[in-house]
Amino acid sequence: MVAPDTVSEEDIDKLIIPDDLPDEPSFEAYIEAKVYDKEGHLIDYRRQPMRSLTQYFLVLMSIPLIGTFSGGSSSSLTGLLANVFGLSSQVSTIYNANIVWTWSIQLGSGTQAFSPTLTGLDAPILNGSQAGQLAYGTTAVSYTGSSVIVLETVSNNTSSAIDVTEMGLACTVYVQYYPSSNYANESYNFLLSYDTFSSAISIPAGGAAAFQITISFTG
């Protein structure tokens, strides 16, 4: 006897396992933007999920998870650091080496399709007070419980409004070591995330804005 090849929607629903299990760790990330006019009044606020982490973000996160060397007794870099980051092979043969990094938020006026291998924004907005430029403040990185928060403030010191349509989390990795008796330093730049806003964010002449990235781990 052959069972009929039909099932009800109710039967299917009973077989579906929810995506989020009660004890499953979760990772959340979102971007925010607050825009102020020249009098300091809040005139625009945006918040949306960050959806476009690059392969460079994953490699950076591998450092605290698996370290920088391929084995406990090895002086070779992990394959991720050597192949994706492209760190100098010279580093693996030198003692007293360490890796540090800094983060910053980059803003742009263009748009492009996301790829895990993106290395930059489509049309970066430069730091300055000339037409089309924004004055970038100091990037602040803070830690609150299980969240990492990156905050960048900018000012529009020009006579025209400036539209921001894209945003990225940038990273500079510094490799510091002593090849002999002299200190040496190598730096590498990477794009860790890339997102576009659903509509352009306009920063008025004389105005300012605060852009924030929040990355949270729970579970």
N, C-alpha and C positions, 0 to 999 in steps of 0.2 A: 504494500500500500504506500503510495507516494503522497506526502503532505502537500497541500496547496502552496504554490509559490507566491503567497501574498501575506503580508503582515500589516498590522495597523500601526499608525503613528504612535499610539500609546505603548505598543510592545517595543518599538524601537527606543523610545524615551527611557524605558526601564533598563535597557542594555548599555546606555551611554554613561561612561564614567566622567564625572566633572573634571574640567581642566585643572581647577584649583583644589587640591586636597587639603584637608584641615591643617596638617602639620608640614605642608610643603613650603620650603623657603621661597621668598619672593624677592624680585629685583624691580625697582621702580625708578624711573628717571623722568624729569620734566623740565621744561624751560619756561621762564617767566620774563616779562618786560613791563616796566612801569615808566610812563612818559610824563614829564612835567613841563609846564610852560615857563616863560621867563620870570613869572611871579612866584614860581614854586608850587603851583596848583597841579594836582594829579589830573591829567586829561585823558589818559588811556592806560588800560591794564590788560595784559594777555597772559594766559597760562595754557600750555598744551603739553601732551606727552612728548618726550624725546624718543624718537623711533630709529635713529640712524647712527648707531655706534659703529665705528670702523674697526678693521682688524688690528689697528695700532692700539686701540683701547684694550682689546683682549690681551695683547702681548704685554702691555704695561701692567695689567692686573696679574699676569703670570709671575711677575717678579716676587711679590710677597707670598704667592702660593707655592711655587716650586723653586724659587731662588734664581740665581744667575748662572750657576754652573751645571753642566750636564750630569754630574755625578759627585758623590761625596769626596772621592779622591781624584777628581778630574779638574784640570785647569782650563777646560774648554767651555765656551759659552753654550747655553741651551740653543737648540735649533731655532726656536722662536726668535730669540734675540739676534742670532747671526743671520737668519734667512729673511725674516720679516722686517726687523728694525735695521738690519744691515750694519750692525756695530762692527767696528774694526776687529779683525782677527788678532791684531797685535795685543789687544787687551787681555786675551785669554792666556798669554804667556808671561804676564807681568804680575808681580805680587803687589799688595797694598793698593788695589784698585777698588773703587766704589762707584755706584751709580745713583745719581739723584735727579730729580726732575721738578720743573715748575709748570704751572698751568696758567692759561689766560683765555679769555673769551674774545673771539674775532667776529666782527660784524661785516656784512656785505650788502651790496645793492643789486646783486644778480640772483640767478637761480640755475640749478643744474640737477640732473638726475643723480640719485644717490648710488654710490658704489662703495663696497667695503675697502677699496684701495684708494679712495679719494685722498689727496694730499693737500688740498687747499680750497678756499672759497672761490666761487665763480668771479666775483668782482669785489675784492676786499676794500673796505673803506679805510683809508689811511689815517694815521694819527697826525693831527695838525689843526690849523685854524684857517686854512685856505678853502676855497669853494669846494664843496663836496667832501670835506674832511671833518672828522670828529676828534675832539680832544679826549683821549682815553685816560682814565684814572688808574690807580694802583689796583691790581686784581687781589681780592681777598678770598682766601680759602679757609673755611671753618668746618668743624666737626661737631655734630650734635647727635648724641646717641648713636644710632645706626645710619646716620646720613652724612654725606659730604656735600657741602654747599660752596659753589664758586660764584662770586659776585663781581661784576664789572660795571663801573659807572662811566658815563660819557657825557660830554657837553657839546652843544652845537654853538660854536662861537662865530659862525658865519651869518650872513644876512638872508639866507634862504633855508627853507625846511629841507631836511635830509631824510630820505626813505631808507629803512632797513628791511630787507626781505629775507636775508639768510644769516645764520648764526652757527658758529662752530666752537668746540672746545679744543684749543691748541695746546701742545705740550712741547717743551724743550727738555731733552734728556742730556745730562752732562755726565761724561765718563771721566773721572779724575783718578790719576795714578802717578806712580813714581817709576819711570822706566829705568832710571839709574839714580843719580843724586839730584836730578832736576824734576820739578813738578810739571806735569803735563795735563792738558784738559782738552777733551773733544766734545763737541755739542752736535745734537741732531734734532731736527724739528719734525713734528708729526701732527696730523689732524686726528683727534680722537672721536669727534662726533660732527655730524653735519645735519642741520634741519632748516627748513624754510617755514616762514610764518604763513598762515592761511591768507592773510592780506598784509600789505605793506604797513610797517609801523613808521609813522611820520614824526620826526623830532623837530619841533619848530625852531626858528631862528632865536637864539638866546636861551633855548630850552635845554633840558637835560633828560637823561634816561638811565635806568638801572636794569641791567640784564643779569639773570640768575639761572644757574643750572643746579638742580638738586638731584643727587643720586642716593637712593635709599635701599638698604638691605634689611629684610625682616625674616623671621622664622628661626 
